[in-house]
Structure formats: structure tokens, C-alpha cells
Amino acid sequence: MFELRKAMSEFRWLSGSRKMALLALVLWCCSLPLNVFYSGSGGGSFFFGLLVLLVGWLSPLVLNFGWYANIFFFLSCFRLWAGKVPVVSSLLAVLLALDSFRFSYVPSNVGEQVVYGYGWGILLWFLAIFLLLAAVGKRCRELDEEEWNWCRWMFPAGLILCGLAICATLYFAVHDRMIASPIEAERLGDIGKVAFKRLPACSASYPAATEPMQQLSGSVEIAPTETEAEPGPIAPFNEVNTLLAWGIPVIRFRGADYSHGPDGFMIVSVPAIGPPAAILTAGKGYDQSLVVRLVEAKNNRLVFEQSWRNYSNELLQEKFSFSKHGSGCSGSITGYLPPKKINFSWPCREYDYCTAPQPGQQPRQLVMQALGLPDGPVGRKTVQGEQEKTVRYKEIERIYYEGSIVAREDVGGSEAVYSLNNNCPADVGLGREEEVVGKVLTSSRFFQIKQKRWHWTGFSSPDSASCEGGGVYLLDWYKKGGDVQSLGIEQRDLENFQKIWMGRILFPKAAFASIRSYSSFNLLSLAREGEALHLRLVDRDSGQIFTVRATPKKR
């Protein structure tokens, strides 16, 4: 008790400047366990004062020097307690501290984490530095010497800065939450952790259809745009497999209806019949804005029309650099600007147009909401297709074979053996959709049975087909690496194109040493002899026919 009274007595007799410096040091210490920065990237991360203190010295790597205000802060405290007047070091501490507002992203091993907002720790840190500035000004007044009259202004200046810091923080903490859109308010979250947003809060309403469609039944047609500025559609609406992966059941494009096949890995197309349920257009307007429009076909009702405008203002492009203030988009993005306000409009990065949007991102979220469909992680398989695929694949097991060449024959330039399809009817076989390569579907190769087509969604598709006994065998080469080459074959029926059997034949690499490209092989025929396979392959480049015998590989 005596020691406490002694300490209080000593504190009472401290000069005003030293008391203020001691209070500044206490505020600085109190900022260490509090949140300083909040990153909105990857679900959000909090950066507490102690963590910033430990790693902030690396900030010059991103051309920021705010952390070094701490060095001049402690230097000023030490000199002040020693009876000096640390004018220069205290001013440098203030100037360097203000540079921390330029700190916009945190480099990490998972990419740049955008500084979304500030916590209460940074307020205490600034109060400590501003109060120390006032303490230095108080010291100038305590000396009562004419040579120190010039620095007395630092006392009121430091107190005014403290007041401004408190008022500004409280104002933005309340203001940001009052004007924030629902998604922005959710991200700001608990006021106890995030005081305010680093950039102006987005107040624009979330892009949404006021009256979505009910019970979508039928196809969604992707129609050409009405403007001539740039013929549509634009990404991602020029990719049928992407739209199906969102969860849209049927997409109509260029006179055909596309849907997922029962195995979930193929897309089926048939000629379009009847009117669509909805018509969607997406393209560029004359002002280079991106315009997406959805119309309900049965009553010609406009469900929504939404535009995205590019950041044409250089200041916006600099302040909202995609690499440092990104919205999490995959692929290229176009900034969303809310309707023009007085003098200025701030971008709402949460609403940016993504060319490869994930669930919850635009324009995917808007389209799915307008169609009355859930915007979830569907992937490239429907739920039903995933269940059927799992059951189907449990029934079918890939069989591995060891292959050997038993005969060779040179047919030269005979065109009869170079057909992509062998022994198949005229309206059955492999084909290529030349017009839409790389846009509508991942693969341009399809298999047609009468008017129905099955499209592969992966980059690997069969090289040739041979129809045998009411089914079809499809050939595809795989590079296994090392000294082994792999020939993949699968059998499907000619009614619903269901997979019946699949096998893989392994060859020594030297077996086809004279072949320039394995994609030049065609399958002429395949016959079974017990468990063994007999194949006839033709190389279109060399004009050679290979007779191959394959037996099950011993495990």
C-alpha cells in the first residue's frame, strides 16, 4: 500500500508533458491485442496489433512505411523523458503513421489479402502518436524559453488530431453501417471488431429481379443481342456447359436444346422443339457497358435488365485496381457502378461482373435468382446425374490388357480405311461441331444417333469409332509416360449411348516407334475371343494397318 502511495505521489509530481507521454505509451500498449486490419479475402482475416508489430517491418516491400512510425514514437518517448524536446522525431512519427492509410493489401503465401476495414486497434495507435505530439508541444510550453516558442503549436495540434481521430472513427463506424447494402453490412459485421471500411461503403441495392420466374419449365434460350456494337453472347453466356453447371436444366442455343446426360459427364443436344420458357441476351452496348436481359417467353415479360459499366475514370482504375481490391472473381471482371449519385459514384466491388462467376457472384447470382433456381455449387453434374453415375460406375470396372502387334499391312493412300466412323449407319457416328469450337462446349467432338447428339465436356474425346453388334467401340489414346503407351477403348449402346464396358490396353512404347502422332489412329474393327481382344488399327499418316491382340493383364 505504501509503495502504491509512493508511486501515486511521484506521478503527481511528474510534469504534464511526461504524464501525456506515459498515457500515450499506455494507449500504444492497449492497441496490441486489438484488431488493426481486417481482410475481406477468403472469408476474412483479422490482423491484431501484436501481429502487425512483428511483421510490419516488411511493409517497404509493398512501398509502405507506416510501421516505422513506431521507431520514432519510442525515440520521442525516450528523449522526452530525458528532458529533451523531440520535435523532429515526433513529427516524423505522425507523418509515417498517416502513410499506413495507403496500405491496401497484405501479401501472403495464398495471394494478396485486401485490407477491407480497420479495427479499434488502429484508433488507439493513432491516438498514442497524436498524444505524444501534444506532449512535445506541452514540453515546449513548460520550458518557457523564447527559443521554444515556435513549437508550442504542437500541443493544441496534437489534441485536435486526437479529437478528429475519435470523431472521424465514430462517424464512419455509424455511417458505413447506416448506408451499407445488405451484403456490405454483413461483411462489416460486429462493430466491436471492424470499426469502419477502408474505402467508401457500397450503398447500391443488390442486383436482383423484383419478380422472379416461378417454376421454370422448359429451356432458357441464349439469343443474339439487339445491338450491333458487338454480337453476343459474351462470357460466360457463350458457354453452354458452364450454364448447365450453374444448375439451369436446359439451354437452347442456335436451334438446339442442351442438357446434362444421365451419367453427368456428357451433354446431350436435340433439335429445339416448341417455344422456350425464357429468353436471355447478354452483350455489349454502344457505350461498352455489359447488358444482360431476361424475358419470360410466354407473356413477353421483362424479368430484369442489368448493365455493368467499365471503370472509365482513371482515378477509379487506380483506387480500385483489380489486383489489389479484387472482388474474388475468377476470370476477367468488369466493374459494377451503382446508379449515378450527386457528383460521384463509388464502385461496389461485391457486384462486379465475372466471366467465370462462382455461386453468389454476378451475373450468375442474378440470373439464377431471376429464373427461380437455387444458386449453389452444382458443378458439371446434376444431383440426379451424380447418383446415376455413381451406381453405373460401380457396375462397370475398367479392365487392363497387355497388347502386342501381331501383323502389319501397308494400304498406302486408300481412302476407304481412313473414315472417322467404321461399320456405322449414315446417321450414327462421331462428328465435329466446327462452328462452336472452344466457346459453346469444352469439346467440339460429339457422337450422333439420328437427331440426338452426345457431347464430351472434357478436353479428351474419342479419336474414332467402330460400330459392332448393336453397339459402338470408341478409341482414345492416353500418354502414360515412361516406356508405356495406353490405348483407351469403351463400348456404348446405340440406343441411349450408355456405357457398357471399358478397357485400357498397354503397349511398350517401342511398339509404335514409327508413328508420328497417336491421334492419327482410326479403329477399323474390334472382335472378342474369350477374354482376349482382336483389333485392327489404321494410321492415317503412314497408311499402315496394325492387327493387335490384347489379353487381360495379370495383377
MOQUIDA-V480867 format. One record per residue. N is the residue number from 1. RES is the residue in one small letter. SS is DSSP state (helix for helix, strand for strand, loop for the rest). PSI is psi in degrees with one decimal (NA if undefined). OMEGA is omega as a letter, one per 20 degrees, with the letter a starting at -180 (* if undefined). Layout:
# MOQUIDA-V480867
((N;RES;SS;PSI;OMEGA) (N;RES;SS;PSI;OMEGA))
This chain:
# MOQUIDA-V480867
((1;m;loop;-40.3;r) (2;f;helix;-40.2;a) (3;e;helix;-38.7;r) (4;l;helix;-43.6;r) (5;r;helix;-37.2;r) (6;k;helix;-41.6;r) (7;a;helix;-40.5;r) (8;m;helix;-37.4;r) (9;s;helix;-42.0;r) (10;e;helix;-39.1;r) (11;f;helix;-37.9;a) (12;r;helix;-33.2;a) (13;w;loop;1.2;r) (14;l;loop;151.0;r) (15;s;loop;159.0;a) (16;g;helix;-36.9;a) (17;s;helix;-39.0;a) (18;r;helix;-35.4;r) (19;k;helix;-43.3;r) (20;m;helix;-38.1;r) (21;a;helix;-39.5;r) (22;l;helix;-40.3;r) (23;l;helix;-38.8;r) (24;a;helix;-39.9;r) (25;l;helix;-37.3;r) (26;v;helix;-44.3;r) (27;l;helix;-40.2;r) (28;w;helix;-44.1;r) (29;c;helix;-36.3;r) (30;c;helix;-21.4;a) (31;s;loop;-18.1;a) (32;l;loop;-43.6;a) (33;p;loop;-1.1;a) (34;l;loop;157.9;r) (35;n;strand;133.6;r) (36;v;strand;-52.3;r) (37;f;strand;152.1;r) (38;y;strand;126.9;r) (39;s;strand;129.6;r) (40;g;loop;2.2;a) (41;s;helix;142.3;r) (42;g;helix;38.9;r) (43;g;helix;-8.5;r) (44;g;loop;136.1;r) (45;s;strand;141.2;r) (46;f;strand;137.0;r) (47;f;strand;106.1;a) (48;f;strand;161.5;a) (49;g;helix;-40.6;a) (50;l;helix;-40.1;r) (51;l;helix;-42.5;r) (52;v;helix;-38.2;r) (53;l;helix;-38.0;a) (54;l;helix;-34.1;a) (55;v;helix;-7.8;a) (56;g;helix;-19.0;r) (57;w;helix;-14.6;r) (58;l;helix;-0.5;a) (59;s;helix;-27.2;r) (60;p;helix;-20.0;r) (61;l;helix;-23.7;r) (62;v;helix;24.5;r) (63;l;loop;44.1;r) (64;n;loop;142.1;a) (65;f;loop;18.0;a) (66;g;helix;-35.3;a) (67;w;helix;-31.9;a) (68;y;helix;-4.1;r) (69;a;helix;-28.4;r) (70;n;helix;-37.7;a) (71;i;helix;-46.8;a) (72;f;helix;-26.2;r) (73;f;helix;-49.6;a) (74;f;helix;-33.8;r) (75;l;helix;-40.6;r) (76;s;helix;-41.5;r) (77;c;helix;-46.2;a) (78;f;helix;-45.9;a) (79;r;helix;-35.4;a) (80;l;helix;-42.3;r) (81;w;helix;-24.5;r) (82;a;loop;4.6;r) (83;g;loop;6.8;r) (84;k;loop;177.7;r) (85;v;loop;88.5;a) (86;p;loop;67.1;a) (87;v;helix;-50.8;a) (88;v;helix;-46.3;a) (89;s;helix;-36.3;r) (90;s;helix;-37.3;r) (91;l;helix;-39.1;r) (92;l;helix;-36.3;r) (93;a;helix;-42.0;r) (94;v;helix;-47.4;a) (95;l;helix;-42.7;r) (96;l;helix;-36.8;r) (97;a;helix;-39.5;r) (98;l;helix;-25.6;r) (99;d;helix;-18.2;r) (100;s;helix;-20.5;r) (101;f;helix;-18.1;r) (102;r;helix;-9.9;a) (103;f;loop;106.4;a) (104;s;loop;-17.5;r) (105;y;strand;153.3;a) (106;v;strand;114.3;r) (107;p;loop;140.6;r) (108;s;loop;174.2;a) (109;n;loop;-7.5;r) (110;v;loop;12.4;r) (111;g;loop;-179.6;a) (112;e;loop;129.6;r) (113;q;strand;115.8;a) (114;v;strand;135.1;r) (115;v;strand;105.4;a) (116;y;strand;-44.4;a) (117;g;strand;176.4;a) (118;y;strand;147.8;r) (119;g;loop;-179.2;a) (120;w;helix;-16.3;r) (121;g;helix;-36.1;a) (122;i;helix;-28.1;r) (123;l;helix;-46.9;r) (124;l;helix;-35.8;r) (125;w;helix;-45.3;r) (126;f;helix;-38.9;r) (127;l;helix;-38.4;r) (128;a;helix;-43.7;a) (129;i;helix;-40.8;r) (130;f;helix;-38.5;r) (131;l;helix;-34.7;r) (132;l;helix;-36.8;r) (133;l;helix;-42.4;r) (134;a;helix;-35.9;r) (135;a;helix;-39.0;r) (136;v;helix;-42.2;r) (137;g;helix;-37.2;r) (138;k;helix;-38.6;r) (139;r;helix;-39.0;r) (140;c;helix;-36.8;r) (141;r;helix;-35.0;a) (142;e;helix;-32.7;a) (143;l;helix;-29.2;r) (144;d;loop;38.3;r) (145;e;loop;145.0;a) (146;e;helix;-30.7;a) (147;e;helix;-15.6;r) (148;w;helix;9.4;r) (149;n;helix;-31.3;a) (150;w;helix;-22.0;a) (151;c;helix;6.3;a) (152;r;loop;-23.5;a) (153;w;helix;-20.0;a) (154;m;helix;-26.7;r) (155;f;helix;-56.0;r) (156;p;helix;-32.6;a) (157;a;helix;-43.3;r) (158;g;helix;-41.2;r) (159;l;helix;-39.2;r) (160;i;helix;-41.5;r) (161;l;helix;-37.9;r) (162;c;helix;-45.5;r) (163;g;helix;-41.9;r) (164;l;helix;-40.1;a) (165;a;helix;-43.2;r) (166;i;helix;-48.2;a) (167;c;helix;-43.9;a) (168;a;helix;-41.3;a) (169;t;helix;-46.0;r) (170;l;helix;-39.0;a) (171;y;helix;-50.8;a) (172;f;helix;-31.8;r) (173;a;helix;-39.7;r) (174;v;helix;-44.7;a) (175;h;helix;-45.1;a) (176;d;helix;-37.9;a) (177;r;helix;-25.6;r) (178;m;helix;-37.0;a) (179;i;helix;-9.9;a) (180;a;loop;141.7;r) (181;s;loop;165.4;a) (182;p;helix;-43.7;a) (183;i;helix;-33.7;r) (184;e;helix;-41.0;r) (185;a;helix;-37.0;r) (186;e;helix;-37.7;a) (187;r;helix;-36.8;r) (188;l;helix;-39.3;r) (189;g;loop;-143.4;a) (190;d;loop;125.8;a) (191;i;loop;-19.4;r) (192;g;loop;-18.1;a) (193;k;loop;-44.2;r) (194;v;loop;114.8;a) (195;a;loop;-54.5;a) (196;f;strand;165.3;a) (197;k;strand;146.1;r) (198;r;loop;-43.2;r) (199;l;loop;165.3;a) (200;p;loop;138.6;a) (201;a;loop;142.8;r) (202;c;loop;124.7;a) (203;s;loop;0.2;a) (204;a;loop;148.3;r) (205;s;loop;146.5;a) (206;y;loop;132.2;r) (207;p;loop;118.8;a) (208;a;loop;150.2;r) (209;a;loop;129.7;a) (210;t;loop;-32.5;r) (211;e;loop;85.7;a) (212;p;loop;161.7;r) (213;m;loop;152.5;a) (214;q;loop;130.3;r) (215;q;loop;70.5;r) (216;l;loop;121.3;r) (217;s;loop;108.8;a) (218;g;loop;-173.4;a) (219;s;loop;158.3;r) (220;v;strand;114.0;a) (221;e;strand;129.8;r) (222;i;strand;105.0;a) (223;a;loop;158.0;r) (224;p;loop;151.8;r) (225;t;loop;156.9;a) (226;e;loop;-23.7;a) (227;t;loop;152.5;r) (228;e;loop;2.8;a) (229;a;loop;-44.3;r) (230;e;strand;117.4;a) (231;p;loop;134.4;r) (232;g;loop;-174.7;i) (233;p;loop;165.8;r) (234;i;loop;162.9;r) (235;a;loop;141.4;j) (236;p;loop;10.9;a) (237;f;loop;1.9;r) (238;n;loop;13.7;a) (239;e;loop;101.4;a) (240;v;helix;-43.7;a) (241;n;helix;-31.4;r) (242;t;helix;-44.9;a) (243;l;helix;-38.2;r) (244;l;helix;-35.4;r) (245;a;helix;-26.4;r) (246;w;helix;-29.0;a) (247;g;loop;7.9;r) (248;i;loop;123.1;a) (249;p;loop;-46.5;a) (250;v;loop;130.3;r) (251;i;strand;128.0;r) (252;r;strand;127.7;a) (253;f;strand;125.5;r) (254;r;loop;47.2;r) (255;g;loop;11.7;r) (256;a;strand;146.5;r) (257;d;strand;124.9;a) (258;y;strand;139.2;r) (259;s;strand;166.1;r) (260;h;strand;139.7;r) (261;g;loop;168.0;a) (262;p;loop;-24.1;r) (263;d;loop;-6.9;r) (264;g;loop;-11.1;a) (265;f;loop;-5.1;a) (266;m;strand;155.3;r) (267;i;strand;133.5;a) (268;v;strand;135.6;r) (269;s;strand;143.1;r) (270;v;strand;156.7;r) (271;p;strand;137.9;a) (272;a;loop;134.9;r) (273;i;loop;129.1;r) (274;g;loop;172.1;a) (275;p;loop;152.7;r) (276;p;loop;166.4;r) (277;a;loop;-31.3;a) (278;a;strand;154.9;r) (279;i;strand;124.0;a) (280;l;strand;129.3;r) (281;t;strand;144.4;r) (282;a;strand;120.7;a) (283;g;strand;-174.8;r) (284;k;strand;137.4;r) (285;g;loop;-179.4;a) (286;y;loop;-25.3;r) (287;d;loop;16.4;r) (288;q;loop;11.8;r) (289;s;loop;156.5;r) (290;l;strand;125.6;a) (291;v;strand;125.7;r) (292;v;strand;132.0;a) (293;r;strand;134.0;r) (294;l;strand;129.8;a) (295;v;strand;132.5;r) (296;e;strand;120.7;a) (297;a;loop;-38.5;a) (298;k;loop;-30.5;r) (299;n;loop;10.0;r) (300;n;loop;34.9;a) (301;r;strand;130.9;r) (302;l;strand;113.6;a) (303;v;strand;-44.1;r) (304;f;strand;158.2;r) (305;e;strand;114.4;a) (306;q;strand;137.8;r) (307;s;strand;150.0;r) (308;w;strand;130.3;a) (309;r;loop;141.8;r) (310;n;loop;154.0;r) (311;y;loop;95.9;a) (312;s;loop;-21.7;a) (313;n;loop;126.4;a) (314;e;helix;-34.5;r) (315;l;helix;-40.3;r) (316;l;helix;-42.0;a) (317;q;helix;-35.9;a) (318;e;helix;-44.9;a) (319;k;helix;-26.4;a) (320;f;loop;44.9;r) (321;s;loop;130.6;a) (322;f;helix;-35.3;a) (323;s;helix;-24.5;a) (324;k;helix;-18.9;a) (325;h;helix;33.6;a) (326;g;loop;159.9;a) (327;s;loop;10.1;r) (328;g;loop;10.5;a) (329;c;loop;146.5;r) (330;s;loop;136.3;a) (331;g;loop;-172.3;a) (332;s;loop;157.8;a) (333;i;strand;152.6;r) (334;t;strand;129.6;a) (335;g;loop;141.5;r) (336;y;loop;122.0;r) (337;l;strand;129.7;r) (338;p;loop;169.5;r) (339;p;loop;142.8;a) (340;k;loop;132.1;r) (341;k;loop;-172.8;r) (342;i;loop;122.5;r) (343;n;loop;-39.2;a) (344;f;loop;148.7;r) (345;s;loop;128.3;r) (346;w;loop;136.3;r) (347;p;strand;143.6;r) (348;c;loop;94.3;a) (349;r;helix;-20.9;r) (350;e;helix;-19.8;a) (351;y;helix;12.5;a) (352;d;loop;150.5;r) (353;y;strand;119.2;r) (354;c;strand;136.9;r) (355;t;loop;-16.1;r) (356;a;loop;67.4;a) (357;p;loop;144.5;r) (358;q;loop;170.5;r) (359;p;loop;132.9;a) (360;g;loop;-10.2;r) (361;q;loop;159.5;a) (362;q;strand;149.0;j) (363;p;loop;4.1;a) (364;r;helix;-46.9;a) (365;q;helix;-41.7;a) (366;l;helix;-44.9;a) (367;v;helix;-46.1;a) (368;m;helix;-38.4;r) (369;q;helix;-39.7;a) (370;a;helix;-32.2;r) (371;l;helix;-6.7;a) (372;g;loop;28.0;a) (373;l;loop;150.0;r) (374;p;loop;141.0;r) (375;d;loop;82.3;a) (376;g;loop;175.5;a) (377;p;loop;76.3;a) (378;v;loop;-40.9;a) (379;g;loop;-162.2;a) (380;r;loop;2.5;a) (381;k;loop;137.3;r) (382;t;loop;162.3;r) (383;v;helix;-43.3;r) (384;q;helix;-43.7;r) (385;g;helix;-37.1;r) (386;e;helix;-43.1;r) (387;q;helix;-45.0;a) (388;e;helix;-38.9;a) (389;k;helix;-41.7;a) (390;t;helix;-45.6;r) (391;v;helix;-43.7;a) (392;r;helix;-42.6;a) (393;y;helix;-22.6;r) (394;k;helix;-30.2;a) (395;e;helix;-29.7;a) (396;i;loop;123.2;r) (397;e;loop;131.1;r) (398;r;loop;131.7;r) (399;i;strand;132.2;r) (400;y;strand;138.4;a) (401;y;strand;155.6;r) (402;e;strand;122.9;a) (403;g;strand;152.2;r) (404;s;strand;146.6;r) (405;i;strand;124.0;a) (406;v;strand;-16.3;r) (407;a;strand;152.4;r) (408;r;strand;147.1;r) (409;e;strand;133.7;a) (410;d;strand;117.0;a) (411;v;loop;-0.4;r) (412;g;loop;-128.0;a) (413;g;loop;22.5;r) (414;s;loop;118.6;a) (415;e;helix;-19.4;a) (416;a;helix;-29.1;a) (417;v;helix;2.7;a) (418;y;loop;13.0;a) (419;s;loop;143.2;r) (420;l;loop;-33.1;r) (421;n;strand;134.2;a) (422;n;strand;135.7;r) (423;n;loop;19.7;a) (424;c;loop;147.1;r) (425;p;loop;165.4;a) (426;a;loop;-32.9;a) (427;d;loop;21.0;r) (428;v;strand;135.0;r) (429;g;strand;177.9;r) (430;l;strand;147.2;r) (431;g;strand;173.1;a) (432;r;strand;131.7;r) (433;e;loop;88.9;a) (434;e;helix;-34.5;a) (435;e;helix;-26.2;a) (436;v;helix;25.9;a) (437;v;strand;129.2;r) (438;g;loop;1.7;a) (439;k;loop;-65.2;a) (440;v;loop;-45.3;a) (441;l;strand;153.7;r) (442;t;loop;-41.4;r) (443;s;loop;140.1;r) (444;s;loop;-9.6;a) (445;r;strand;137.8;r) (446;f;strand;164.3;r) (447;f;strand;129.1;a) (448;q;strand;134.0;r) (449;i;strand;103.7;a) (450;k;loop;-114.9;a) (451;q;loop;4.9;a) (452;k;strand;136.1;a) (453;r;strand;141.2;r) (454;w;strand;123.1;a) (455;h;strand;137.0;r) (456;w;strand;137.7;a) (457;t;loop;-14.4;r) (458;g;loop;173.5;r) (459;f;loop;-17.3;r) (460;s;loop;126.7;r) (461;s;loop;158.1;a) (462;p;loop;151.3;r) (463;d;loop;-28.6;a) (464;s;strand;169.0;a) (465;a;strand;150.5;r) (466;s;strand;121.5;a) (467;c;strand;127.0;a) (468;e;strand;125.3;r) (469;g;loop;46.3;r) (470;g;loop;5.2;r) (471;g;strand;-173.9;a) (472;v;strand;138.7;r) (473;y;strand;132.5;a) (474;l;strand;134.3;a) (475;l;strand;137.4;r) (476;d;strand;129.5;r) (477;w;strand;144.2;r) (478;y;strand;141.1;r) (479;k;strand;111.1;a) (480;k;strand;-19.5;r) (481;g;strand;162.3;r) (482;g;loop;-134.9;a) (483;d;loop;18.0;a) (484;v;strand;137.0;r) (485;q;strand;147.8;a) (486;s;strand;129.9;r) (487;l;strand;114.3;r) (488;g;strand;133.8;r) (489;i;strand;136.3;r) (490;e;strand;149.9;r) (491;q;strand;133.5;r) (492;r;strand;154.3;r) (493;d;strand;164.4;a) (494;l;loop;21.8;r) (495;e;loop;-59.2;r) (496;n;loop;9.3;r) (497;f;loop;35.0;r) (498;q;loop;143.9;r) (499;k;strand;130.4;a) (500;i;strand;-40.3;a) (501;w;strand;150.5;r) (502;m;strand;141.1;a) (503;g;strand;164.8;r) (504;r;strand;125.4;a) (505;i;strand;126.2;a) (506;l;strand;130.0;a) (507;f;strand;147.0;r) (508;p;strand;141.2;a) (509;k;helix;-31.1;a) (510;a;helix;-15.0;a) (511;a;helix;-33.0;a) (512;f;helix;44.0;a) (513;a;loop;-28.5;a) (514;s;loop;-2.9;a) (515;i;loop;130.8;a) (516;r;loop;-39.7;a) (517;s;loop;128.1;r) (518;y;helix;-20.6;r) (519;s;helix;-8.0;r) (520;s;helix;2.5;r) (521;f;strand;140.4;r) (522;n;strand;146.2;r) (523;l;strand;114.8;r) (524;l;strand;-42.0;a) (525;s;strand;159.4;r) (526;l;strand;127.6;r) (527;a;strand;149.1;r) (528;r;strand;141.1;r) (529;e;strand;91.1;a) (530;g;loop;-125.0;r) (531;e;loop;-8.6;a) (532;a;strand;156.5;r) (533;l;strand;143.4;r) (534;h;strand;121.3;a) (535;l;strand;150.0;r) (536;r;strand;118.5;a) (537;l;strand;143.2;r) (538;v;strand;136.0;r) (539;d;strand;115.1;a) (540;r;loop;-28.0;a) (541;d;loop;-47.7;a) (542;s;loop;-16.5;a) (543;g;loop;23.6;a) (544;q;strand;142.2;r) (545;i;strand;129.4;a) (546;f;strand;129.7;r) (547;t;strand;123.8;a) (548;v;strand;138.4;r) (549;r;strand;132.2;a) (550;a;strand;133.6;r) (551;t;strand;149.5;a) (552;p;strand;136.9;a) (553;k;loop;134.1;r) (554;k;loop;132.3;a) (555;r;loop;NA;*))
